[in-house]
Amino acid sequence: CTGGSDRTSCTAACTGCANCPNAVTCTDSQNCINAVTCTGSSNCNKATTCTNSSDCFEATTCTDSTNCNKATACTNSTGCPKR
């Protein structure tokens, strides 16, 4: 899916979408609450890999992202565990 405000039905990849709660991969999209991979996206609550994204609470790898509470690899990100 590319563009659009509501992409609830999109389950594969979202690019530049406003609402992608079910997409597996998100690029420049919002509300990617179930995405596995996020790039430039928000609400990546379950993503394992985050790049330039926000709310990557479960991510193991974070680059330029926020809220990487569980990341083992952090680059220029916030919320990473203190080692």
PyMOL Python script that loads the backbone (N, CA, C, O; Angstrom):
from pymol import cmd

cmd.read_pdbstr("""\
ATOM      1  N   CYS A   1       0.846  -1.196   0.000  1.00  0.00           N
ATOM      2  CA  CYS A   1       0.000   0.000   0.000  1.00  0.00           C
ATOM      3  C   CYS A   1       0.880   1.245   0.000  1.00  0.00           C
ATOM      4  O   CYS A   1       1.899   1.299   0.689  1.00  0.00           O
ATOM      5  N   THR A   2       0.483   2.219  -0.764  1.00  0.00           N
ATOM      6  CA  THR A   2       1.217   3.475  -0.813  1.00  0.00           C
ATOM      7  C   THR A   2       0.238   4.626  -0.629  1.00  0.00           C
ATOM      8  O   THR A   2      -0.749   4.740  -1.357  1.00  0.00           O
ATOM      9  N   GLY A   3       0.523   5.476   0.354  1.00  0.00           N
ATOM     10  CA  GLY A   3      -0.336   6.631   0.583  1.00  0.00           C
ATOM     11  C   GLY A   3      -1.674   6.251   1.180  1.00  0.00           C
ATOM     12  O   GLY A   3      -1.945   5.082   1.458  1.00  0.00           O
ATOM     13  N   GLY A   4      -2.492   7.247   1.369  1.00  0.00           N
ATOM     14  CA  GLY A   4      -3.815   7.005   1.918  1.00  0.00           C
ATOM     15  C   GLY A   4      -3.867   7.237   3.407  1.00  0.00           C
ATOM     16  O   GLY A   4      -2.858   7.144   4.106  1.00  0.00           O
ATOM     17  N   SER A   5      -5.062   7.541   3.883  1.00  0.00           N
ATOM     18  CA  SER A   5      -5.206   7.882   5.291  1.00  0.00           C
ATOM     19  C   SER A   5      -5.540   6.672   6.143  1.00  0.00           C
ATOM     20  O   SER A   5      -5.123   6.598   7.299  1.00  0.00           O
ATOM     21  N   ASP A   6      -6.283   5.724   5.595  1.00  0.00           N
ATOM     22  CA  ASP A   6      -6.661   4.557   6.383  1.00  0.00           C
ATOM     23  C   ASP A   6      -6.290   3.289   5.637  1.00  0.00           C
ATOM     24  O   ASP A   6      -6.939   2.926   4.656  1.00  0.00           O
ATOM     25  N   ARG A   7      -5.245   2.615   6.102  1.00  0.00           N
ATOM     26  CA  ARG A   7      -4.785   1.392   5.454  1.00  0.00           C
ATOM     27  C   ARG A   7      -4.919   0.201   6.396  1.00  0.00           C
ATOM     28  O   ARG A   7      -4.026  -0.643   6.478  1.00  0.00           O
ATOM     29  N   THR A   8      -6.025   0.144   7.091  1.00  0.00           N
ATOM     30  CA  THR A   8      -6.251  -0.946   8.035  1.00  0.00           C
ATOM     31  C   THR A   8      -6.203  -2.294   7.335  1.00  0.00           C
ATOM     32  O   THR A   8      -5.782  -3.288   7.927  1.00  0.00           O
ATOM     33  N   SER A   9      -6.634  -2.334   6.076  1.00  0.00           N
ATOM     34  CA  SER A   9      -6.706  -3.596   5.342  1.00  0.00           C
ATOM     35  C   SER A   9      -5.354  -4.037   4.802  1.00  0.00           C
ATOM     36  O   SER A   9      -5.203  -5.179   4.367  1.00  0.00           O
ATOM     37  N   CYS A  10      -4.372  -3.146   4.825  1.00  0.00           N
ATOM     38  CA  CYS A  10      -3.060  -3.473   4.283  1.00  0.00           C
ATOM     39  C   CYS A  10      -2.277  -4.333   5.265  1.00  0.00           C
ATOM     40  O   CYS A  10      -1.994  -3.897   6.381  1.00  0.00           O
ATOM     41  N   THR A  11      -1.922  -5.559   4.859  1.00  0.00           N
ATOM     42  CA  THR A  11      -1.226  -6.475   5.756  1.00  0.00           C
ATOM     43  C   THR A  11       0.226  -6.695   5.360  1.00  0.00           C
ATOM     44  O   THR A  11       0.986  -7.272   6.137  1.00  0.00           O
ATOM     45  N   ALA A  12       0.630  -6.256   4.184  1.00  0.00           N
ATOM     46  CA  ALA A  12       2.006  -6.496   3.725  1.00  0.00           C
ATOM     47  C   ALA A  12       2.917  -5.335   4.077  1.00  0.00           C
ATOM     48  O   ALA A  12       3.558  -5.340   5.129  1.00  0.00           O
ATOM     49  N   ALA A  13       2.977  -4.344   3.205  1.00  0.00           N
ATOM     50  CA  ALA A  13       3.864  -3.207   3.433  1.00  0.00           C
ATOM     51  C   ALA A  13       3.133  -1.900   3.203  1.00  0.00           C
ATOM     52  O   ALA A  13       2.316  -1.777   2.291  1.00  0.00           O
ATOM     53  N   CYS A  14       3.441  -0.927   4.046  1.00  0.00           N
ATOM     54  CA  CYS A  14       2.850   0.397   3.909  1.00  0.00           C
ATOM     55  C   CYS A  14       3.953   1.416   3.665  1.00  0.00           C
ATOM     56  O   CYS A  14       4.981   1.402   4.342  1.00  0.00           O
ATOM     57  N   THR A  15       3.738   2.298   2.696  1.00  0.00           N
ATOM     58  CA  THR A  15       4.677   3.380   2.433  1.00  0.00           C
ATOM     59  C   THR A  15       3.908   4.690   2.384  1.00  0.00           C
ATOM     60  O   THR A  15       3.022   4.869   1.549  1.00  0.00           O
ATOM     61  N   GLY A  16       4.249   5.596   3.276  1.00  0.00           N
ATOM     62  CA  GLY A  16       3.597   6.894   3.278  1.00  0.00           C
ATOM     63  C   GLY A  16       2.131   6.851   3.634  1.00  0.00           C
ATOM     64  O   GLY A  16       1.336   7.647   3.135  1.00  0.00           O
ATOM     65  N   CYS A  17       1.773   5.917   4.503  1.00  0.00           N
ATOM     66  CA  CYS A  17       0.368   5.787   4.904  1.00  0.00           C
ATOM     67  C   CYS A  17       0.151   6.354   6.305  1.00  0.00           C
ATOM     68  O   CYS A  17       1.069   6.407   7.123  1.00  0.00           O
ATOM     69  N   ALA A  18      -1.075   6.772   6.557  1.00  0.00           N
ATOM     70  CA  ALA A  18      -1.375   7.402   7.831  1.00  0.00           C
ATOM     71  C   ALA A  18      -1.777   6.396   8.904  1.00  0.00           C
ATOM     72  O   ALA A  18      -1.528   6.627  10.087  1.00  0.00           O
ATOM     73  N   ASN A  19      -2.389   5.293   8.512  1.00  0.00           N
ATOM     74  CA  ASN A  19      -2.883   4.339   9.503  1.00  0.00           C
ATOM     75  C   ASN A  19      -2.649   2.918   9.016  1.00  0.00           C
ATOM     76  O   ASN A  19      -3.406   2.409   8.189  1.00  0.00           O
ATOM     77  N   CYS A  20      -1.598   2.273   9.527  1.00  0.00           N
ATOM     78  CA  CYS A  20      -1.239   0.920   9.074  1.00  0.00           C
ATOM     79  C   CYS A  20      -1.125  -0.052  10.226  1.00  0.00           C
ATOM     80  O   CYS A  20      -0.046  -0.597  10.459  1.00  0.00           O
ATOM     81  N   PRO A  21      -2.198  -0.288  10.952  1.00  0.00           N
ATOM     82  CA  PRO A  21      -2.094  -1.129  12.147  1.00  0.00           C
ATOM     83  C   PRO A  21      -1.768  -2.589  11.857  1.00  0.00           C
ATOM     84  O   PRO A  21      -1.314  -3.301  12.752  1.00  0.00           O
ATOM     85  N   ASN A  22      -1.986  -3.050  10.636  1.00  0.00           N
ATOM     86  CA  ASN A  22      -1.796  -4.466  10.342  1.00  0.00           C
ATOM     87  C   ASN A  22      -0.654  -4.767   9.382  1.00  0.00           C
ATOM     88  O   ASN A  22      -0.405  -5.930   9.063  1.00  0.00           O
ATOM     89  N   ALA A  23       0.037  -3.744   8.923  1.00  0.00           N
ATOM     90  CA  ALA A  23       1.136  -3.965   7.985  1.00  0.00           C
ATOM     91  C   ALA A  23       2.334  -4.607   8.675  1.00  0.00           C
ATOM     92  O   ALA A  23       2.601  -4.340   9.847  1.00  0.00           O
ATOM     93  N   VAL A  24       3.058  -5.460   7.939  1.00  0.00           N
ATOM     94  CA  VAL A  24       4.248  -6.114   8.470  1.00  0.00           C
ATOM     95  C   VAL A  24       5.455  -5.191   8.356  1.00  0.00           C
ATOM     96  O   VAL A  24       6.331  -5.191   9.221  1.00  0.00           O
ATOM     97  N   THR A  25       5.494  -4.404   7.283  1.00  0.00           N
ATOM     98  CA  THR A  25       6.599  -3.483   7.055  1.00  0.00           C
ATOM     99  C   THR A  25       6.058  -2.077   6.860  1.00  0.00           C
ATOM    100  O   THR A  25       5.115  -1.868   6.097  1.00  0.00           O
ATOM    101  N   CYS A  26       6.654  -1.115   7.550  1.00  0.00           N
ATOM    102  CA  CYS A  26       6.203   0.268   7.437  1.00  0.00           C
ATOM    103  C   CYS A  26       7.353   1.183   7.034  1.00  0.00           C
ATOM    104  O   CYS A  26       8.450   1.103   7.588  1.00  0.00           O
ATOM    105  N   THR A  27       7.088   2.051   6.062  1.00  0.00           N
ATOM    106  CA  THR A  27       8.047   3.063   5.652  1.00  0.00           C
ATOM    107  C   THR A  27       7.332   4.405   5.601  1.00  0.00           C
ATOM    108  O   THR A  27       6.336   4.557   4.894  1.00  0.00           O
ATOM    109  N   ASP A  28       7.835   5.367   6.343  1.00  0.00           N
ATOM    110  CA  ASP A  28       7.230   6.707   6.380  1.00  0.00           C
ATOM    111  C   ASP A  28       5.730   6.646   6.651  1.00  0.00           C
ATOM    112  O   ASP A  28       4.948   7.358   6.021  1.00  0.00           O
ATOM    113  N   SER A  29       5.340   5.797   7.583  1.00  0.00           N
ATOM    114  CA  SER A  29       3.927   5.626   7.894  1.00  0.00           C
ATOM    115  C   SER A  29       3.665   5.806   9.386  1.00  0.00           C
ATOM    116  O   SER A  29       4.589   5.843  10.198  1.00  0.00           O
ATOM    117  N   GLN A  30       2.379   5.917   9.727  1.00  0.00           N
ATOM    118  CA  GLN A  30       1.998   6.102  11.112  1.00  0.00           C
ATOM    119  C   GLN A  30       1.144   4.942  11.611  1.00  0.00           C
ATOM    120  O   GLN A  30       0.537   4.198  10.841  1.00  0.00           O
ATOM    121  N   ASN A  31       1.126   4.824  12.940  1.00  0.00           N
ATOM    122  CA  ASN A  31       0.318   3.812  13.625  1.00  0.00           C
ATOM    123  C   ASN A  31       0.625   2.395  13.158  1.00  0.00           C
ATOM    124  O   ASN A  31      -0.283   1.614  12.872  1.00  0.00           O
ATOM    125  N   CYS A  32       1.929   2.069  13.083  1.00  0.00           N
ATOM    126  CA  CYS A  32       2.356   0.733  12.641  1.00  0.00           C
ATOM    127  C   CYS A  32       2.485  -0.199  13.836  1.00  0.00           C
ATOM    128  O   CYS A  32       3.561  -0.733  14.105  1.00  0.00           O
ATOM    129  N   ILE A  33       1.385  -0.392  14.550  1.00  0.00           N
ATOM    130  CA  ILE A  33       1.451  -1.073  15.839  1.00  0.00           C
ATOM    131  C   ILE A  33       1.818  -2.547  15.745  1.00  0.00           C
ATOM    132  O   ILE A  33       2.231  -3.135  16.744  1.00  0.00           O
ATOM    133  N   ASN A  34       1.679  -3.160  14.576  1.00  0.00           N
ATOM    134  CA  ASN A  34       2.023  -4.571  14.438  1.00  0.00           C
ATOM    135  C   ASN A  34       3.154  -4.822  13.454  1.00  0.00           C
ATOM    136  O   ASN A  34       3.460  -5.973  13.142  1.00  0.00           O
ATOM    137  N   ALA A  35       3.768  -3.773  12.970  1.00  0.00           N
ATOM    138  CA  ALA A  35       4.848  -3.939  11.997  1.00  0.00           C
ATOM    139  C   ALA A  35       6.066  -4.613  12.616  1.00  0.00           C
ATOM    140  O   ALA A  35       6.365  -4.416  13.794  1.00  0.00           O
ATOM    141  N   VAL A  36       6.767  -5.413  11.809  1.00  0.00           N
ATOM    142  CA  VAL A  36       7.989  -6.072  12.250  1.00  0.00           C
ATOM    143  C   VAL A  36       9.192  -5.178  11.957  1.00  0.00           C
ATOM    144  O   VAL A  36      10.156  -5.144  12.722  1.00  0.00           O
ATOM    145  N   THR A  37       9.121  -4.457  10.842  1.00  0.00           N
ATOM    146  CA  THR A  37      10.200  -3.558  10.457  1.00  0.00           C
ATOM    147  C   THR A  37       9.649  -2.167  10.208  1.00  0.00           C
ATOM    148  O   THR A  37       8.680  -1.996   9.468  1.00  0.00           O
ATOM    149  N   CYS A  38      10.271  -1.173  10.830  1.00  0.00           N
ATOM    150  CA  CYS A  38       9.813   0.204  10.691  1.00  0.00           C
ATOM    151  C   CYS A  38      10.944   1.105  10.210  1.00  0.00           C
ATOM    152  O   CYS A  38      12.066   1.040  10.712  1.00  0.00           O
ATOM    153  N   THR A  39      10.631   1.943   9.231  1.00  0.00           N
ATOM    154  CA  THR A  39      11.569   2.955   8.766  1.00  0.00           C
ATOM    155  C   THR A  39      10.818   4.273   8.660  1.00  0.00           C
ATOM    156  O   THR A  39       9.853   4.386   7.905  1.00  0.00           O
ATOM    157  N   GLY A  40      11.257   5.256   9.410  1.00  0.00           N
ATOM    158  CA  GLY A  40      10.608   6.558   9.350  1.00  0.00           C
ATOM    159  C   GLY A  40       9.151   6.528   9.751  1.00  0.00           C
ATOM    160  O   GLY A  40       8.343   7.304   9.240  1.00  0.00           O
ATOM    161  N   SER A  41       8.811   5.635  10.666  1.00  0.00           N
ATOM    162  CA  SER A  41       7.409   5.452  11.026  1.00  0.00           C
ATOM    163  C   SER A  41       7.170   5.662  12.520  1.00  0.00           C
ATOM    164  O   SER A  41       8.107   5.809  13.305  1.00  0.00           O
ATOM    165  N   SER A  42       5.886   5.672  12.891  1.00  0.00           N
ATOM    166  CA  SER A  42       5.543   5.910  14.287  1.00  0.00           C
ATOM    167  C   SER A  42       4.714   4.767  14.856  1.00  0.00           C
ATOM    168  O   SER A  42       4.160   3.949  14.120  1.00  0.00           O
ATOM    169  N   ASN A  43       4.642   4.730  16.178  1.00  0.00           N
ATOM    170  CA  ASN A  43       3.886   3.703  16.901  1.00  0.00           C
ATOM    171  C   ASN A  43       4.320   2.291  16.523  1.00  0.00           C
ATOM    172  O   ASN A  43       3.482   1.406  16.346  1.00  0.00           O
ATOM    173  N   CYS A  44       5.636   2.081  16.400  1.00  0.00           N
ATOM    174  CA  CYS A  44       6.167   0.765  16.020  1.00  0.00           C
ATOM    175  C   CYS A  44       6.329  -0.113  17.252  1.00  0.00           C
ATOM    176  O   CYS A  44       7.427  -0.582  17.553  1.00  0.00           O
ATOM    177  N   ASN A  45       5.228  -0.331  17.961  1.00  0.00           N
ATOM    178  CA  ASN A  45       5.269  -0.968  19.269  1.00  0.00           C
ATOM    179  C   ASN A  45       5.851  -2.369  19.271  1.00  0.00           C
ATOM    180  O   ASN A  45       6.436  -2.789  20.269  1.00  0.00           O
ATOM    181  N   LYS A  46       5.703  -3.106  18.168  1.00  0.00           N
ATOM    182  CA  LYS A  46       6.142  -4.499  18.142  1.00  0.00           C
ATOM    183  C   LYS A  46       7.279  -4.746  17.165  1.00  0.00           C
ATOM    184  O   LYS A  46       7.721  -5.885  17.013  1.00  0.00           O
ATOM    185  N   ALA A  47       7.753  -3.717  16.508  1.00  0.00           N
ATOM    186  CA  ALA A  47       8.806  -3.895  15.508  1.00  0.00           C
ATOM    187  C   ALA A  47      10.084  -4.439  16.130  1.00  0.00           C
ATOM    188  O   ALA A  47      10.443  -4.069  17.248  1.00  0.00           O
ATOM    189  N   THR A  48      10.770  -5.319  15.406  1.00  0.00           N
ATOM    190  CA  THR A  48      12.041  -5.840  15.888  1.00  0.00           C
ATOM    191  C   THR A  48      13.191  -4.979  15.388  1.00  0.00           C
ATOM    192  O   THR A  48      14.250  -4.925  16.014  1.00  0.00           O
ATOM    193  N   THR A  49      12.983  -4.306  14.260  1.00  0.00           N
ATOM    194  CA  THR A  49      14.007  -3.426  13.711  1.00  0.00           C
ATOM    195  C   THR A  49      13.408  -2.061  13.429  1.00  0.00           C
ATOM    196  O   THR A  49      12.399  -1.944  12.734  1.00  0.00           O
ATOM    197  N   CYS A  50      14.037  -1.031  13.974  1.00  0.00           N
ATOM    198  CA  CYS A  50      13.537   0.329  13.799  1.00  0.00           C
ATOM    199  C   CYS A  50      14.633   1.238  13.254  1.00  0.00           C
ATOM    200  O   CYS A  50      15.767   1.222  13.732  1.00  0.00           O
ATOM    201  N   THR A  51      14.277   2.029  12.248  1.00  0.00           N
ATOM    202  CA  THR A  51      15.175   3.045  11.724  1.00  0.00           C
ATOM    203  C   THR A  51      14.398   4.344  11.604  1.00  0.00           C
ATOM    204  O   THR A  51      13.377   4.403  10.920  1.00  0.00           O
ATOM    205  N   ASN A  52      14.879   5.378  12.266  1.00  0.00           N
ATOM    206  CA  ASN A  52      14.224   6.680  12.204  1.00  0.00           C
ATOM    207  C   ASN A  52      12.742   6.583  12.563  1.00  0.00           C
ATOM    208  O   ASN A  52      11.897   7.218  11.933  1.00  0.00           O
ATOM    209  N   SER A  53      12.443   5.783  13.576  1.00  0.00           N
ATOM    210  CA  SER A  53      11.056   5.560  13.961  1.00  0.00           C
ATOM    211  C   SER A  53      10.842   5.850  15.443  1.00  0.00           C
ATOM    212  O   SER A  53      11.793   6.082  16.190  1.00  0.00           O
ATOM    213  N   SER A  54       9.574   5.834  15.852  1.00  0.00           N
ATOM    214  CA  SER A  54       9.269   6.143  17.243  1.00  0.00           C
ATOM    215  C   SER A  54       8.509   5.006  17.916  1.00  0.00           C
ATOM    216  O   SER A  54       7.873   4.182  17.260  1.00  0.00           O
ATOM    217  N   ASP A  55       8.592   4.987  19.235  1.00  0.00           N
ATOM    218  CA  ASP A  55       7.885   4.012  20.065  1.00  0.00           C
ATOM    219  C   ASP A  55       8.258   2.570  19.732  1.00  0.00           C
ATOM    220  O   ASP A  55       7.387   1.710  19.595  1.00  0.00           O
ATOM    221  N   CYS A  56       9.573   2.311  19.602  1.00  0.00           N
ATOM    222  CA  CYS A  56      10.060   0.969  19.254  1.00  0.00           C
ATOM    223  C   CYS A  56      10.296   0.143  20.516  1.00  0.00           C
ATOM    224  O   CYS A  56      11.419  -0.291  20.776  1.00  0.00           O
ATOM    225  N   PHE A  57       9.247  -0.071  21.293  1.00  0.00           N
ATOM    226  CA  PHE A  57       9.375  -0.669  22.618  1.00  0.00           C
ATOM    227  C   PHE A  57       9.968  -2.069  22.615  1.00  0.00           C
ATOM    228  O   PHE A  57      10.639  -2.450  23.575  1.00  0.00           O
ATOM    229  N   GLU A  58       9.737  -2.849  21.557  1.00  0.00           N
ATOM    230  CA  GLU A  58      10.181  -4.238  21.522  1.00  0.00           C
ATOM    231  C   GLU A  58      11.381  -4.453  20.607  1.00  0.00           C
ATOM    232  O   GLU A  58      11.886  -5.572  20.510  1.00  0.00           O
ATOM    233  N   ALA A  59      11.836  -3.422  19.947  1.00  0.00           N
ATOM    234  CA  ALA A  59      12.896  -3.580  18.952  1.00  0.00           C
ATOM    235  C   ALA A  59      14.201  -4.077  19.559  1.00  0.00           C
ATOM    236  O   ALA A  59      14.570  -3.688  20.668  1.00  0.00           O
ATOM    237  N   THR A  60      14.894  -4.936  18.825  1.00  0.00           N
ATOM    238  CA  THR A  60      16.212  -5.382  19.242  1.00  0.00           C
ATOM    239  C   THR A  60      17.292  -4.522  18.595  1.00  0.00           C
ATOM    240  O   THR A  60      18.390  -4.381  19.133  1.00  0.00           O
ATOM    241  N   THR A  61      16.970  -3.950  17.438  1.00  0.00           N
ATOM    242  CA  THR A  61      17.911  -3.080  16.745  1.00  0.00           C
ATOM    243  C   THR A  61      17.260  -1.737  16.470  1.00  0.00           C
ATOM    244  O   THR A  61      16.210  -1.665  15.831  1.00  0.00           O
ATOM    245  N   CYS A  62      17.886  -0.678  16.953  1.00  0.00           N
ATOM    246  CA  CYS A  62      17.340   0.666  16.785  1.00  0.00           C
ATOM    247  C   CYS A  62      18.390   1.601  16.194  1.00  0.00           C
ATOM    248  O   CYS A  62      19.536   1.630  16.644  1.00  0.00           O
ATOM    249  N   THR A  63      17.987   2.361  15.187  1.00  0.00           N
ATOM    250  CA  THR A  63      18.845   3.387  14.610  1.00  0.00           C
ATOM    251  C   THR A  63      18.030   4.662  14.478  1.00  0.00           C
ATOM    252  O   THR A  63      16.979   4.664  13.836  1.00  0.00           O
ATOM    253  N   ASP A  64      18.501   5.735  15.073  1.00  0.00           N
ATOM    254  CA  ASP A  64      17.802   7.031  15.002  1.00  0.00           C
ATOM    255  C   ASP A  64      16.345   6.910  15.433  1.00  0.00           C
ATOM    256  O   ASP A  64      15.469   7.535  14.835  1.00  0.00           O
ATOM    257  N   SER A  65      16.080   6.115  16.461  1.00  0.00           N
ATOM    258  CA  SER A  65      14.705   5.885  16.883  1.00  0.00           C
ATOM    259  C   SER A  65      14.507   6.218  18.360  1.00  0.00           C
ATOM    260  O   SER A  65      15.462   6.529  19.072  1.00  0.00           O
ATOM    261  N   THR A  66      13.251   6.148  18.810  1.00  0.00           N
ATOM    262  CA  THR A  66      12.943   6.488  20.187  1.00  0.00           C
ATOM    263  C   THR A  66      12.276   5.327  20.916  1.00  0.00           C
ATOM    264  O   THR A  66      11.730   4.412  20.299  1.00  0.00           O
ATOM    265  N   ASN A  67      12.334   5.389  22.246  1.00  0.00           N
ATOM    266  CA  ASN A  67      11.697   4.407  23.123  1.00  0.00           C
ATOM    267  C   ASN A  67      12.149   2.980  22.843  1.00  0.00           C
ATOM    268  O   ASN A  67      11.337   2.054  22.840  1.00  0.00           O
ATOM    269  N   CYS A  68      13.456   2.804  22.607  1.00  0.00           N
ATOM    270  CA  CYS A  68      14.006   1.476  22.308  1.00  0.00           C
ATOM    271  C   CYS A  68      14.334   0.746  23.605  1.00  0.00           C
ATOM    272  O   CYS A  68      15.498   0.452  23.878  1.00  0.00           O
ATOM    273  N   ASN A  69      13.320   0.455  24.395  1.00  0.00           N
ATOM    274  CA  ASN A  69      13.512  -0.051  25.749  1.00  0.00           C
ATOM    275  C   ASN A  69      14.238  -1.380  25.841  1.00  0.00           C
ATOM    276  O   ASN A  69      14.870  -1.659  26.860  1.00  0.00           O
ATOM    277  N   LYS A  70      14.167  -2.210  24.803  1.00  0.00           N
ATOM    278  CA  LYS A  70      14.750  -3.546  24.871  1.00  0.00           C
ATOM    279  C   LYS A  70      15.865  -3.764  23.856  1.00  0.00           C
ATOM    280  O   LYS A  70      16.363  -4.881  23.717  1.00  0.00           O
ATOM    281  N   ALA A  71      16.255  -2.732  23.161  1.00  0.00           N
ATOM    282  CA  ALA A  71      17.235  -2.889  22.084  1.00  0.00           C
ATOM    283  C   ALA A  71      18.584  -3.381  22.587  1.00  0.00           C
ATOM    284  O   ALA A  71      19.077  -2.931  23.621  1.00  0.00           O
ATOM    285  N   THR A  72      19.174  -4.311  21.842  1.00  0.00           N
ATOM    286  CA  THR A  72      20.518  -4.772  22.145  1.00  0.00           C
ATOM    287  C   THR A  72      21.527  -3.999  21.305  1.00  0.00           C
ATOM    288  O   THR A  72      22.696  -3.881  21.673  1.00  0.00           O
ATOM    289  N   ALA A  73      21.068  -3.476  20.180  1.00  0.00           N
ATOM    290  CA  ALA A  73      21.913  -2.640  19.332  1.00  0.00           C
ATOM    291  C   ALA A  73      21.240  -1.293  19.148  1.00  0.00           C
ATOM    292  O   ALA A  73      20.167  -1.193  18.553  1.00  0.00           O
ATOM    293  N   CYS A  74      21.886  -0.257  19.669  1.00  0.00           N
ATOM    294  CA  CYS A  74      21.304   1.079  19.603  1.00  0.00           C
ATOM    295  C   CYS A  74      22.281   2.044  18.944  1.00  0.00           C
ATOM    296  O   CYS A  74      23.449   2.119  19.325  1.00  0.00           O
ATOM    297  N   THR A  75      21.793   2.777  17.959  1.00  0.00           N
ATOM    298  CA  THR A  75      22.606   3.797  17.316  1.00  0.00           C
ATOM    299  C   THR A  75      21.817   5.094  17.290  1.00  0.00           C
ATOM    300  O   THR A  75      20.774   5.180  16.642  1.00  0.00           O
ATOM    301  N   ASN A  76      22.310   6.091  17.987  1.00  0.00           N
ATOM    302  CA  ASN A  76      21.676   7.407  17.977  1.00  0.00           C
ATOM    303  C   ASN A  76      20.193   7.328  18.322  1.00  0.00           C
ATOM    304  O   ASN A  76      19.368   8.015  17.720  1.00  0.00           O
ATOM    305  N   SER A  77      19.864   6.482  19.296  1.00  0.00           N
ATOM    306  CA  SER A  77      18.471   6.292  19.677  1.00  0.00           C
ATOM    307  C   SER A  77      18.264   6.593  21.159  1.00  0.00           C
ATOM    308  O   SER A  77      19.226   6.745  21.911  1.00  0.00           O
ATOM    309  N   THR A  78      17.005   6.678  21.566  1.00  0.00           N
ATOM    310  CA  THR A  78      16.694   6.972  22.955  1.00  0.00           C
ATOM    311  C   THR A  78      15.987   5.796  23.614  1.00  0.00           C
ATOM    312  O   THR A  78      15.416   4.934  22.947  1.00  0.00           O
ATOM    313  N   GLY A  79      16.041   5.787  24.936  1.00  0.00           N
ATOM    314  CA  GLY A  79      15.342   4.771  25.704  1.00  0.00           C
ATOM    315  C   GLY A  79      16.039   3.428  25.748  1.00  0.00           C
ATOM    316  O   GLY A  79      15.474   2.453  26.243  1.00  0.00           O
ATOM    317  N   CYS A  80      17.258   3.363  25.236  1.00  0.00           N
ATOM    318  CA  CYS A  80      17.994   2.097  25.196  1.00  0.00           C
ATOM    319  C   CYS A  80      18.430   1.679  26.598  1.00  0.00           C
ATOM    320  O   CYS A  80      18.730   2.526  27.439  1.00  0.00           O
ATOM    321  N   PRO A  81      18.464   0.366  26.846  1.00  0.00           N
ATOM    322  CA  PRO A  81      18.888  -0.120  28.170  1.00  0.00           C
ATOM    323  C   PRO A  81      20.323   0.296  28.473  1.00  0.00           C
ATOM    324  O   PRO A  81      21.184   0.296  27.594  1.00  0.00           O
ATOM    325  N   LYS A  82      20.556   0.641  29.701  1.00  0.00           N
ATOM    326  CA  LYS A  82      21.919   0.989  30.112  1.00  0.00           C
ATOM    327  C   LYS A  82      22.733  -0.291  30.243  1.00  0.00           C
ATOM    328  O   LYS A  82      22.294  -1.248  30.882  1.00  0.00           O
ATOM    329  N   ARG A  83      23.896  -0.309  29.650  1.00  0.00           N
ATOM    330  CA  ARG A  83      24.725  -1.518  29.690  1.00  0.00           C
ATOM    331  C   ARG A  83      25.887  -1.322  30.630  1.00  0.00           C
ATOM    332  O   ARG A  83      26.702  -2.229  30.801  1.00  0.00           O
TER     333      ARG A  83
END
""", "prot")
cmd.dss("prot")
cmd.show_as("cartoon", "prot")
cmd.util.cbc("prot")
cmd.orient("prot")
